[in-house]
C-alpha cells in the first residue's frame, strides 16, 4: 500500500499581524505572510480551538443534542462541544467539562477519535473529537441562552450514519464524529488514539506572532 497522505505544519514568516476586529468570542486577525518570495495578506478568525465528544452508550447509540444556531438560522443537531477558552486546560479535561455541562453525563472511558480543521481557509479553528463510553448521569446543569432549551436524542450509530448520508443533519463536527466512529467500529476500534496525545496540529503550536 502506498504511503497515506498527512497534513504537514508550515510556518512561513509572518511579517506583520494585527487584530482588526475584537469580538465577544472570536477576533479577526490580518496577517502579512512572506510566502514563496511574495507578501500575501490574509484575514481570518483567530480561534481558540475546541473539543467535541461523540458519546456512545452500551447499546451503540449516539447522543445528539439540538440547539439554536443563529448564523445558519437552524435548530441543528450536534454532539456536545465547546471552546478551549480556559488557559492551560488539557483538551480532554475541557471535553469532560462540556459533556457534563451540555449533556449531564460523565464517562469512564475516553479515546481520541478524530481531529478536524473546520474552515482552514478562513479560520484557525481546530477541533479534537473524543469518543466517550462508560456513562454515568450527573445532576442537571443550569444552562442559559441557546443552551437553555437543549433537546437530547439517543440514536443508533447506524441510524446516525444514515441521517448524515441522507443530509438530514449537517453540523460539520457531528458529521465528522459520526462517520469517524462508524469507520473506527468497522476497524474493530483499532484506529482510536490516546486521549492525552499531544495536540501538535493545533494552530496555536505553530502560529505566527
Protein Blocks (a to p, Z undefined) as FASTA:
>chain_A
ZZdddddddddddfbdcdfbdcfkbccddddddeehiacdddddddebiaddddddfkop
acddddddfklopacddddddddfbghiafklmmmmmmmmmnopacfbdcdfbdcdfblm
lpcbdcdddddehiadddddddehjllmcccddddfklmmmmmmnomafcfklmmmmmmm
mmmmmnoommpccfklccfkbmklmpcZZ
